[in-house]
Amino acid sequence: MLTALRHYPASVNLLLASSLFLTLGRAITLPYLVIYLSSSFTLGISDIGLMVGSALIVGSLLSLYGGYLTDRLSSYKLILAFTGFFFVGFVGMCLTDRLWLFFLFLVSFNFAYSVIDVVVKAAFGKLLPVAEQSKLFSVRYTLINIGYAVGPFIGAGLAHWSMKLPFLVSAALGLGYFVVYAMYGDRQLSSADPANAPISFLAVGRILLKDYRLVCFTLGGMLSAVVFGQFTAYLSQYLVTTSTPEFTYQVISSVVAVNAAVVICLQYVVGKRVSHQHLNQWLTLGFTLFLMGVVGFALSSTVLHWSLAVAIFTLGEIIVFPAEYMFIDRIAPTHLRGMYYGAQNLSNLGGALGPVLCGFALAAQPPAFMFSMLAGFIVAGGCCYLLGASYSRRHDQSHTVR
């Protein structure tokens, strides 16, 4: 992976740096929001869940408009502007003692993170040829997972000294990236296509809805994100219901460590081999591994069993993610690439719904039913992905014939 980073131009490496440092800033603070909201605002656990989940959902929905801006404005200016929102969001959460303002700042930083994600992915399509993109997306996803693996440990150490320190360090990471990108970023970088006349946001929305390939992949992403978006959250819910708190802590600690280790060690090695030519086969393999992982969760009774199951589950994750990005980049018209990636970000809604749906399932049905429900979401999501890939293949063949 280091060889690949040295091979990329400075503009690409600067964009990759955003994935590492902004994700690190996010991961330092997010795990401790529950404790901070409980101690600083005396909120109950259900209210905290509603607040954090709502902020994630609103941020994901707003990122669709961020995709629209990506197709209209300079990528350089957008990255600086939304890195500024990222910084302000964390500073505001640290300083305010009003709950409604805290919520607005929480939405602000989630919105900023989602839009920068869209801008960066759209810019990659401009900077590198298609043949290089599977490697690039795999490098990026590895860096994101390094941030999520390291961030909570840094946050734990900072929170030991003061509950406000994680917010300040996250803000400092945002400010540091802002300064570096302002100085060294590519000022000419833009995903906008001046050859195309401006289209209104609503008109673009209608265009997206008519692209059945995108609709299928967005639905597939939402359904499958229920399973892999917040999997540690629903596993915690299941384990708390069926075992002791001590065993729950042991399993979750091991699951998080194994997931991070597999992604960091294998994401680039496996992901760079995912290709457009065999996209259906790769997607089928990825979703099969997801399904095997969920079955493994249902049958697990020891920490070792849980660790093996999450290793298989994570292999599916590192196959599906680059395949998903490559598919969207392949079908997106040049002048609408930002909106297509913004639509793809709607899959985060599935991740936000996962713990909610699993909570209802655990409350109303035997615990094992939760895994049957998750398996159903995997099958449905996989079918949507394959249907989208099938539409894409027929679309390509019809254009070839013409």
Secondary structure as UniProt FT lines:
FT   HELIX           2..7
FT   HELIX           10..29
FT   HELIX           30..32
FT   HELIX           33..41
FT   HELIX           45..70
FT   TURN            71..72
FT   HELIX           75..95
FT   HELIX           99..127
FT   HELIX           130..161
FT   TURN            163..164
FT   HELIX           165..184
FT   TURN            187..188
FT   TURN            194..195
FT   HELIX           201..210
FT   HELIX           212..228
FT   TURN            229..230
FT   HELIX           231..242
FT   HELIX           245..271
FT   TURN            272..273
FT   HELIX           276..278
FT   HELIX           279..299
FT   HELIX           303..331
FT   HELIX           334..336
FT   HELIX           337..344
FT   HELIX           345..347
FT   HELIX           348..364
FT   TURN            367..368
FT   HELIX           369..401
//
